Amino acid sequence: MVSFIKNRASYPDELEVWQVAKILNCSVQYVYKMLWGKQLNHYRVGKKYFIDTDDLVRFIEEKKVEADK
């Protein structure tokens, strides 16, 4: 995920579900579950779901857990 955030300019503006699953290192079905549960912003065109790259970065940043110092 860290490499995605650092290199997000090399990714397209919108990502497909399989690309998000690869970035998050989870299953495609889990990404669908997050979309249907409205945990991750997305839009739908026909039968395909797309996630804006900036929304994915925001999602990752929101889920970050700070370590105790």
Contacts in CASP RR format, 6 or more apart in sequence:
PFRMAT RR
TARGET T0000
AUTHOR 0000-0000-0000
METHOD contacts of the structure
MODEL  1
MVSFIKNRASYPDELEVWQVAKILNCSVQYVYKMLWGKQLNHYRVGKKYF
IDTDDLVRFIEEKKVEADK
1 23 0 8 1.000
1 24 0 8 1.000
1 25 0 8 1.000
1 60 0 8 1.000
4 11 0 8 1.000
4 23 0 8 1.000
4 56 0 8 1.000
4 57 0 8 1.000
4 60 0 8 1.000
5 57 0 8 1.000
5 60 0 8 1.000
8 53 0 8 1.000
8 57 0 8 1.000
11 19 0 8 1.000
11 53 0 8 1.000
12 53 0 8 1.000
13 52 0 8 1.000
13 53 0 8 1.000
14 50 0 8 1.000
14 51 0 8 1.000
14 52 0 8 1.000
14 53 0 8 1.000
15 23 0 8 1.000
15 50 0 8 1.000
15 51 0 8 1.000
15 52 0 8 1.000
15 53 0 8 1.000
15 56 0 8 1.000
16 48 0 8 1.000
16 49 0 8 1.000
16 50 0 8 1.000
16 51 0 8 1.000
17 28 0 8 1.000
17 31 0 8 1.000
17 32 0 8 1.000
17 35 0 8 1.000
17 48 0 8 1.000
17 49 0 8 1.000
17 51 0 8 1.000
18 28 0 8 1.000
20 31 0 8 1.000
20 40 0 8 1.000
20 51 0 8 1.000
20 56 0 8 1.000
21 27 0 8 1.000
21 28 0 8 1.000
21 30 0 8 1.000
21 31 0 8 1.000
23 56 0 8 1.000
24 30 0 8 1.000
24 31 0 8 1.000
24 60 0 8 1.000
31 40 0 8 1.000
32 49 0 8 1.000
34 40 0 8 1.000
35 42 0 8 1.000
35 49 0 8 1.000
35 51 0 8 1.000
39 59 0 8 1.000
40 51 0 8 1.000
40 55 0 8 1.000
40 56 0 8 1.000
40 59 0 8 1.000
41 51 0 8 1.000
41 52 0 8 1.000
41 55 0 8 1.000
41 58 0 8 1.000
41 59 0 8 1.000
42 49 0 8 1.000
42 50 0 8 1.000
42 51 0 8 1.000
42 52 0 8 1.000
42 55 0 8 1.000
43 49 0 8 1.000
43 50 0 8 1.000
43 52 0 8 1.000
44 50 0 8 1.000
END
